[in-house]
Amino acid sequence: MSDLKDLELIFQSRVPIIVIQTYEELRVMNMLKKLVLKINKPLFSWTVTEGFSRVDLDLGEQIEMKEPLEVLSYIKSSHMDAVYVLLDFHPYIEEPVNARLLKEIAQQQLERGHHIVLVSHAIDIPGEFRHLVAYFELQLPDRDKLLEIVRHEAQVWSSRNKQKKVTTDNKTLDALMRNLGGLSVDDARRLARKVIVDDGAITVSDVTDVMAAKYELLNRDGLLSFEYDTEKFSDIGGMRKLKSWLQMRASVFKSKSNDHGLQNPKGILLLGVQGCGKSLVSKAVAGIFSVPLLRLDFGVLFNKFFGESEKNLRQALKTAELMAPCVLWVDEIEKGLSSGDNDGGTSRRVLGTMLTWMAENDQPVFMVATANDIESLPPELIRKGRFDEIFFVDLPNQETRAEIFKIHLQKRNMGVSEFDIDALVQASDGFSGAEIEQAIVAALYVVHAQKESLQTRHILDEIAQTRPLSILMSEKINYLRQWAGDRTVSVE
């Protein structure tokens, strides 16, 4: 069903106040102009800069009414069966007199037949007349519409450049269509125009730029961060079972059709010791799935707007859906969904919002959640079915520590054969991957100051001076291992 038809049905139901939250103001006004012709009603609009005027007919100069109180009083006193559009009225709704007038106007609707349409990028309706409001959401353009937009922009460019044709190939064009998905008509048109105007070609690099620009447009509130740097699994030591598990699901997740008859993988929870590679795995999953990586930070979520944590989370999750296919990385999830009651119930409401989304989401968004403190995780989150699997990331064994040493030495252009890897592995028993890396980094600082080349003894010295978490927090780590023993799957 079209936007116009959907909106017409709302008008026919005689809802007195219609709220349209959008950045596409011109698109809404054009649609309303078409609608009033069908329902045979006059159309008026108001802005704080232009005042009040009729827009479906050109009546010349009209009475100025720029004050919100003035225009609401006029609408209330008018007996004209009309549509009144108030643009960017959201700053004035909370004022008690304006809220009361809107309520009284709405209550007169059955008698007078008029409608008020509130159009803005964000509108918070007061509780006293929320029951008199219907929300209307503009449909996002489908693939056919996006293709029409791109072709139109290509034709415009061609006509301005001596009929030269815009060059691309079917694979790149298809990727561009996917990356434009989830954007409004106006935003999709702007990005398509930018891609074409640069050089008259749609290239692979353009597709990547569109994805980054799309993220910026969708994430206007800054609730998610776009991780540009993903990892390769070859840069992560060990974790063979986890790597195999993910590789088996990568082709299903990246598939455009469901011919395989398998359900899209939903996500994993990585529980384990700090510094053992959970964050690296999150980045590597996006790499193996070849999709963008979005990071949800609960600190930003809770602090962005006090008292709106659930709304913030819903917006962040909606953004992830529009960026799909993607990986959603929720780092230290226990910090945002802890089961404590010392925050007025906010964490419980946020947990409810998250669980509802996890159960109902049907978009290809693969969640990778990490946690260090199992005691803080609510039991509702870790029961079977929430995640596809719960993996335990333990301290690396000898074989994995050897891999980690080789990876970090090679990253720093060191010849692995020049080091006694066996001696390093034996000395680093109980070390996490992060602690092994830090020992190498610290040793490099030492040799730089001494103007020497890095040798095994330098790294061994740093290892000897380090007290790893396995010693400092041995009781907590042992408890974590015992808990995870028969409840989780080992990554090794």
C-alpha positions as CSV (number, residue, x, y, z in Angstrom):
1,M,0.0,0.0,0.0
2,S,1.3,3.5,-0.8
3,D,2.1,6.3,1.7
4,L,-0.8,8.4,0.3
5,K,-3.3,5.6,0.7
6,D,-2.1,4.8,4.3
7,L,-2.4,8.4,5.2
8,E,-5.8,8.7,3.7
9,L,-7.0,5.8,5.9
10,I,-5.8,7.6,9.0
11,F,-7.8,10.7,7.9
12,Q,-10.9,8.6,7.3
13,S,-10.7,7.2,10.8
14,R,-11.1,10.7,12.0
15,V,-8.1,10.8,14.3
16,P,-7.8,14.5,15.2
17,I,-4.0,14.8,15.5
18,I,-1.5,13.1,13.2
19,V,2.2,13.1,14.0
20,I,4.7,12.6,11.2
21,Q,8.3,12.4,12.4
22,T,10.6,12.9,9.4
23,Y,13.3,15.0,7.9
24,E,11.5,14.9,4.6
25,E,9.2,17.9,5.1
26,L,8.8,18.7,1.4
27,R,7.8,15.2,0.6
28,V,5.1,15.3,3.3
29,M,3.8,18.6,2.1
30,N,3.6,17.4,-1.5
31,M,1.7,14.3,-0.3
32,L,-0.7,16.3,1.8
33,K,-1.5,18.6,-1.2
34,K,-2.4,15.5,-3.2
35,L,-4.5,14.1,-0.3
36,V,-6.6,17.2,0.3
37,L,-7.7,17.1,-3.4
38,K,-9.0,13.6,-2.8
39,I,-10.8,14.3,0.5
40,N,-11.9,17.8,-0.6
41,K,-10.5,19.9,2.3
42,P,-8.4,23.1,2.4
43,L,-4.8,22.8,3.5
44,F,-3.1,25.3,5.8
45,S,0.4,25.4,7.1
46,W,2.2,27.2,9.9
47,T,5.9,27.9,10.6
48,V,7.4,30.2,13.1
49,T,9.2,32.1,10.3
50,E,6.4,32.4,7.7
51,G,3.4,32.3,9.9
52,F,0.0,30.8,8.9
53,S,-1.2,30.5,5.3
54,R,-3.2,28.4,2.9
55,V,-1.0,26.3,0.7
56,D,-3.3,24.3,-1.6
57,L,-4.4,27.6,-3.3
58,D,-2.6,30.8,-4.0
59,L,-4.6,33.4,-2.2
60,G,-1.9,36.1,-2.3
61,E,-0.9,37.9,0.9
62,Q,-2.5,36.5,4.0
63,I,-2.8,37.3,7.7
64,E,0.4,36.8,9.6
65,M,0.2,34.6,12.7
66,K,3.6,33.7,13.8
67,E,3.0,33.1,17.5
68,P,2.1,29.5,18.4
69,L,-0.6,30.6,20.9
70,E,-2.1,32.9,18.2
71,V,-2.4,30.2,15.5
72,L,-3.8,27.6,18.0
73,S,-6.4,30.0,19.2
74,Y,-7.4,30.7,15.6
75,I,-7.7,27.0,14.7
76,K,-9.8,26.4,17.8
77,S,-12.2,29.3,16.9
78,S,-12.4,28.3,13.2
79,H,-15.4,26.3,12.0
80,M,-13.7,25.4,8.7
81,D,-13.3,21.7,8.0
82,A,-9.6,21.8,7.1
83,V,-6.2,20.2,7.5
84,Y,-3.8,22.3,9.5
85,V,-0.1,21.4,9.3
86,L,2.2,22.7,12.0
87,L,5.8,22.5,11.0
88,D,8.5,22.1,13.6
89,F,6.0,22.8,16.4
90,H,7.8,20.5,18.8
91,P,9.5,23.2,21.0
92,Y,6.1,24.7,21.9
93,I,4.0,21.5,22.7
94,E,5.2,21.3,26.3
95,E,3.9,24.7,27.2
96,P,0.8,24.2,29.3
97,V,-1.4,26.6,27.4
98,N,-0.4,25.2,24.0
99,A,-0.9,21.6,25.2
100,R,-4.4,22.5,26.5
101,L,-5.4,24.2,23.3
102,L,-4.2,21.2,21.2
103,K,-6.3,19.0,23.4
104,E,-9.4,21.2,23.1
105,I,-9.0,21.4,19.3
106,A,-8.7,17.6,19.1
107,Q,-11.8,17.2,21.2
108,Q,-13.8,19.3,18.7
109,Q,-12.9,17.1,15.8
110,L,-16.1,15.1,15.7
111,E,-18.1,18.3,15.6
112,R,-15.9,20.3,13.1
113,G,-14.0,17.6,11.2
114,H,-10.7,19.3,11.1
115,H,-7.2,17.6,11.4
116,I,-4.0,18.9,12.8
117,V,-0.8,17.4,11.3
118,L,2.4,17.9,13.4
119,V,5.6,17.5,11.2
120,S,9.0,17.5,12.7
121,H,12.2,15.4,13.0
122,A,11.2,14.5,16.6
123,I,8.0,15.1,18.5
124,D,7.2,14.2,22.1
125,I,3.5,14.2,22.7
126,P,2.3,15.1,26.2
127,G,0.4,12.4,28.0
128,E,-2.8,14.4,28.4
129,F,-3.7,14.1,24.7
130,R,-1.6,11.1,23.6
131,H,-4.7,9.1,23.2
132,L,-6.0,11.5,20.5
133,V,-2.9,11.0,18.3
134,A,-2.0,8.7,15.4
135,Y,1.6,8.3,14.2
136,F,2.3,8.0,10.5
137,E,5.7,6.9,9.2
138,L,6.9,7.4,5.7
139,Q,7.8,4.2,3.9
140,L,11.4,3.8,2.9
141,P,12.1,3.4,-0.8
142,D,12.3,-0.2,-2.0
143,R,15.0,-1.5,-4.4
144,D,13.0,-0.5,-7.5
145,K,12.6,3.0,-6.2
146,L,16.3,3.3,-5.4
147,L,17.2,2.0,-8.8
148,E,14.9,4.7,-10.3
149,I,16.6,7.4,-8.2
150,V,20.1,6.3,-9.3
151,R,19.0,6.1,-13.0
152,H,17.5,9.6,-12.8
153,E,20.7,11.0,-11.3
154,A,22.7,9.2,-14.0
155,Q,20.5,10.8,-16.7
156,V,20.9,14.3,-15.1
157,W,24.7,13.9,-15.1
158,S,24.7,12.6,-18.7
159,S,22.6,15.5,-19.9
160,R,25.1,18.0,-18.3
161,N,28.2,16.2,-19.7
162,K,27.6,16.0,-23.4
163,Q,25.5,12.8,-23.1
164,K,28.4,10.8,-21.7
165,K,27.1,7.6,-20.0
166,V,27.7,6.8,-16.3
167,T,29.9,3.7,-16.1
168,T,29.5,0.8,-13.6
169,D,28.9,-2.9,-13.6
170,N,26.0,-5.0,-12.3
171,K,27.8,-6.3,-9.2
172,T,28.8,-2.8,-8.1
173,L,25.3,-1.4,-8.9
174,D,23.7,-4.2,-6.9
175,A,26.0,-3.4,-3.9
176,L,25.1,0.3,-4.2
177,M,21.4,-0.6,-4.0
178,R,22.0,-2.6,-0.9
179,N,23.9,0.2,0.8
180,L,21.3,2.8,-0.1
181,G,18.6,0.6,1.5
182,G,17.1,2.0,4.7
183,L,17.6,5.6,3.7
184,S,14.9,8.1,3.0
185,V,14.2,9.2,-0.6
186,D,16.0,12.5,-0.1
187,D,19.0,11.0,1.6
188,A,19.3,8.2,-1.1
189,R,19.1,10.8,-3.8
190,R,21.8,13.0,-2.3
191,L,24.2,10.1,-1.9
192,A,23.5,8.7,-5.4
193,R,24.1,12.2,-6.8
194,K,27.4,12.5,-4.9
195,V,28.6,9.2,-6.2
196,I,27.9,10.0,-9.8
197,V,28.9,13.7,-9.9
198,D,32.4,13.0,-8.7
199,D,33.6,11.2,-11.8
200,G,30.6,9.8,-13.7
201,A,31.3,6.3,-12.5
202,I,29.9,4.0,-9.8
203,T,32.9,2.1,-8.4
204,V,33.6,-0.2,-5.5
205,S,35.2,2.6,-3.5
206,D,32.0,4.6,-4.0
207,V,30.0,1.8,-2.5
208,T,32.2,1.8,0.7
209,D,31.9,5.6,1.0
210,V,28.1,5.3,0.7
211,M,28.0,2.8,3.6
212,A,30.0,5.2,5.8
213,A,27.8,8.2,4.8
214,K,24.7,6.1,5.4
215,Y,25.8,5.3,8.9
216,E,26.4,9.0,9.6
217,L,22.9,9.9,8.4
218,L,21.2,7.1,10.4
219,N,23.2,7.7,13.5
220,R,22.4,11.4,14.0
221,D,22.1,10.9,17.8
222,G,25.5,9.2,18.1
223,L,24.2,6.1,19.9
224,L,26.3,3.7,17.8
225,S,29.8,3.9,16.6
226,F,30.9,2.7,13.2
227,E,34.1,0.5,13.5
228,Y,36.1,1.0,10.4
229,D,38.9,-1.3,11.3
230,T,37.9,-5.0,11.5
231,E,40.2,-7.9,12.2
232,K,41.1,-11.1,10.4
233,F,40.8,-14.4,12.2
234,S,44.3,-15.1,11.2
235,D,45.4,-12.3,13.6
236,I,43.7,-14.1,16.5
237,G,45.5,-17.0,18.2
238,G,43.6,-20.2,18.9
239,M,39.8,-20.2,19.2
240,R,39.5,-23.1,16.6
241,K,36.0,-24.2,17.6
242,L,34.6,-20.6,17.4
243,K,36.3,-20.0,14.1
244,S,34.8,-23.1,12.6
245,W,31.4,-22.3,14.1
246,L,31.4,-18.9,12.5
247,Q,32.7,-20.0,9.1
248,M,29.9,-22.6,8.8
249,R,27.4,-19.8,9.2
250,A,29.0,-17.1,7.2
251,S,27.6,-18.2,3.8
252,V,24.1,-18.4,5.3
253,F,24.3,-14.9,6.8
254,K,25.7,-13.4,3.6
255,S,23.1,-15.2,1.4
256,K,20.5,-12.9,-0.3
257,S,17.9,-15.7,-0.5
258,N,16.6,-18.3,1.9
259,D,16.9,-21.2,-0.5
260,H,19.0,-23.1,2.0
261,G,16.0,-23.3,4.4
262,L,18.1,-22.3,7.4
263,Q,17.4,-19.6,9.9
264,N,19.7,-16.6,9.8
265,P,22.2,-16.8,12.7
266,K,21.2,-14.3,15.4
267,G,24.4,-13.9,17.5
268,I,26.7,-15.1,20.2
269,L,27.6,-14.2,23.8
270,L,31.3,-14.3,24.5
271,L,32.0,-14.8,28.2
272,G,35.5,-14.9,29.6
273,V,38.6,-13.5,31.2
274,Q,39.5,-9.9,30.5
275,G,42.2,-9.4,27.8
276,C,41.7,-12.8,26.1
277,G,40.4,-11.6,22.8
278,K,36.7,-11.1,23.0
279,S,36.8,-7.6,21.4
280,L,39.1,-8.9,18.7
281,V,36.6,-11.7,17.9
282,S,33.8,-9.1,17.6
283,K,35.8,-7.3,15.0
284,A,36.8,-10.5,13.2
285,V,33.2,-11.7,12.9
286,A,32.4,-8.6,10.8
287,G,35.5,-9.4,8.7
288,I,34.5,-13.0,8.1
289,F,30.9,-12.0,7.3
290,S,32.1,-9.1,5.1
291,V,29.6,-6.6,6.7
292,P,29.9,-3.4,8.6
293,L,30.6,-3.5,12.4
294,L,28.5,-1.3,14.7
295,R,29.4,-0.9,18.3
296,L,26.7,-0.1,20.9
297,D,28.1,1.7,23.9
298,F,25.8,1.5,26.9
299,G,27.6,4.4,28.6
300,V,26.5,6.7,25.7
301,L,23.0,5.1,25.7
302,F,22.3,5.9,29.3
303,N,23.9,9.3,29.4
304,K,22.7,10.8,26.1
305,F,19.4,12.0,27.4
306,F,18.5,11.4,31.0
307,G,15.3,9.4,31.4
308,E,15.2,8.2,27.7
309,S,17.4,5.1,27.9
310,E,14.7,2.7,26.4
311,K,14.0,5.2,23.6
312,N,17.7,5.5,22.9
313,L,18.1,1.8,22.7
314,R,15.1,1.4,20.4
315,Q,16.6,4.0,18.1
316,A,20.0,2.4,18.1
317,L,18.5,-1.0,17.3
318,K,16.4,0.4,14.5
319,T,19.6,2.0,13.1
320,A,21.3,-1.4,13.2
321,E,18.3,-2.9,11.3
322,L,18.6,-0.2,8.6
323,M,22.3,-0.9,8.3
324,A,21.7,-4.6,7.9
325,P,23.4,-6.8,7.0
326,C,25.8,-5.9,9.8
327,V,27.4,-7.1,13.0
328,L,26.2,-5.4,16.2
329,W,28.9,-5.5,18.9
330,V,27.7,-4.9,22.4
331,D,30.8,-4.7,24.6
332,E,30.5,-5.6,28.3
333,I,26.8,-6.1,28.0
334,E,26.5,-6.6,31.8
335,K,27.1,-2.9,32.4
336,G,23.9,-2.0,30.6
337,L,21.7,-4.9,31.5
338,S,22.6,-5.6,35.1
339,S,19.8,-6.9,37.3
340,G,20.3,-4.4,40.1
341,D,17.4,-2.2,41.3
342,N,19.4,0.9,42.3
343,D,18.6,2.8,39.1
344,G,14.9,3.2,39.4
345,G,14.2,0.2,37.2
346,T,15.9,1.7,34.1
347,S,18.1,-1.4,33.6
348,R,15.1,-3.7,33.8
349,R,13.2,-1.7,31.2
350,V,16.3,-1.5,28.9
351,L,16.7,-5.3,29.3
352,G,13.0,-5.8,28.4
353,T,13.5,-3.7,25.2
354,M,16.6,-5.6,24.3
355,L,15.0,-9.1,24.8
356,T,11.9,-8.1,22.8
357,W,14.1,-7.0,19.9
358,M,16.2,-10.2,20.1
359,A,13.0,-12.2,19.9
360,E,11.3,-10.3,17.1
361,N,14.1,-8.9,14.9
362,D,14.0,-10.5,11.4
363,Q,16.8,-8.5,9.8
364,P,20.3,-9.8,9.2
365,V,21.8,-8.2,12.3
366,F,24.3,-10.6,14.0
367,M,24.8,-9.6,17.6
368,V,28.2,-10.2,19.3
369,A,27.9,-9.5,23.0
370,T,30.8,-9.7,25.4
371,A,30.8,-10.0,29.2
372,N,33.4,-10.3,31.9
373,D,31.2,-10.5,35.0
374,I,28.7,-13.4,34.9
375,E,27.2,-12.5,38.3
376,S,25.9,-9.2,36.8
377,L,24.2,-10.8,33.8
378,P,20.4,-11.2,34.2
379,P,19.3,-14.9,33.9
380,E,16.7,-13.9,31.2
381,L,19.5,-12.9,28.9
382,I,21.6,-16.1,29.1
383,R,18.8,-18.7,28.9
384,K,18.8,-21.0,25.9
385,G,17.5,-19.4,22.7
386,R,18.5,-15.8,23.4
387,F,21.8,-16.3,21.6
388,D,22.7,-19.0,19.1
389,E,25.5,-20.0,21.4
390,I,27.4,-18.9,24.5
391,F,31.2,-19.3,24.2
392,F,33.7,-19.2,27.0
393,V,37.0,-17.5,26.3
394,D,39.6,-18.8,28.7
395,L,43.2,-18.0,29.3
396,P,45.3,-19.2,26.3
397,N,46.9,-22.6,26.5
398,Q,50.5,-23.3,25.4
399,E,49.7,-23.8,21.7
400,T,47.6,-20.6,21.6
401,R,50.2,-18.6,23.5
402,A,52.8,-19.6,20.9
403,E,50.4,-18.4,18.1
404,I,49.9,-15.1,20.0
405,F,53.6,-14.4,20.3
406,K,54.2,-15.1,16.6
407,I,51.3,-12.9,15.6
408,H,52.5,-9.9,17.6
409,L,56.1,-10.3,16.6
410,Q,55.2,-10.5,12.9
411,K,52.9,-7.4,13.3
412,R,56.0,-5.5,14.4
413,N,58.2,-6.9,11.5
414,M,60.2,-9.2,13.8
415,G,61.5,-12.5,12.5
416,V,59.8,-15.2,14.6
417,S,62.8,-17.6,14.0
418,E,65.0,-15.2,15.9
419,F,63.1,-15.8,19.2
420,D,62.9,-18.7,21.5
421,I,59.1,-19.1,21.4
422,D,59.1,-22.2,23.6
423,A,60.8,-20.2,26.4
424,L,58.4,-17.4,26.0
425,V,55.4,-19.8,26.2
426,Q,56.7,-21.5,29.3
427,A,57.4,-18.1,31.1
428,S,53.9,-16.7,30.2
429,D,51.8,-19.4,31.7
430,G,48.6,-17.8,33.0
431,F,49.0,-14.7,30.8
432,S,46.2,-13.4,28.7
433,G,46.6,-12.4,25.0
434,A,46.6,-8.7,26.0
435,E,49.3,-9.2,28.7
436,I,51.5,-11.1,26.2
437,E,51.2,-8.2,23.7
438,Q,51.9,-5.7,26.4
439,A,55.1,-7.6,27.4
440,I,56.3,-7.3,23.8
441,V,55.4,-3.6,23.6
442,A,57.2,-2.8,26.9
443,A,60.3,-4.7,25.8
444,L,60.4,-2.7,22.6
445,Y,60.4,0.5,24.6
446,V,63.3,-0.8,26.7
447,V,65.4,-1.8,23.6
448,H,64.6,1.5,22.0
449,A,66.0,3.4,25.0
450,Q,69.0,1.2,25.1
451,K,69.6,1.3,21.4
452,E,69.5,-2.5,21.1
453,S,67.6,-4.9,19.0
454,L,64.8,-6.9,20.6
455,Q,65.7,-10.3,21.8
456,T,64.0,-13.1,23.8
457,R,65.6,-12.0,27.1
458,H,64.1,-8.6,26.9
459,I,60.6,-10.1,26.6
460,L,61.3,-12.6,29.4
461,D,62.4,-9.7,31.6
462,E,59.0,-8.0,31.1
463,I,57.1,-11.2,31.7
464,A,58.9,-11.7,34.9
465,Q,58.0,-8.2,36.1
466,T,54.3,-8.7,35.3
467,R,51.7,-9.9,37.7
468,P,48.9,-11.3,35.4
469,L,45.2,-11.2,36.2
470,S,45.2,-15.0,36.7
471,I,47.2,-14.3,39.9
472,L,45.7,-10.9,40.9
473,M,42.1,-12.1,40.4
474,S,42.6,-15.9,40.7
475,E,39.4,-16.5,42.9
476,K,37.2,-14.7,40.4
477,I,38.7,-16.4,37.4
478,N,38.4,-19.8,39.0
479,Y,34.7,-19.1,39.8
480,L,34.1,-18.0,36.2
481,R,35.7,-21.2,34.9
482,Q,33.6,-23.4,37.2
483,W,30.4,-21.6,36.2
484,A,31.2,-21.9,32.5
485,G,32.2,-25.6,32.7
486,D,28.9,-27.1,31.8
487,R,27.0,-24.0,30.7
488,T,29.0,-22.7,27.8
489,V,31.1,-24.0,24.8
490,S,34.8,-23.6,24.8
491,V,36.3,-21.6,21.9
492,E,39.2,-24.0,21.7
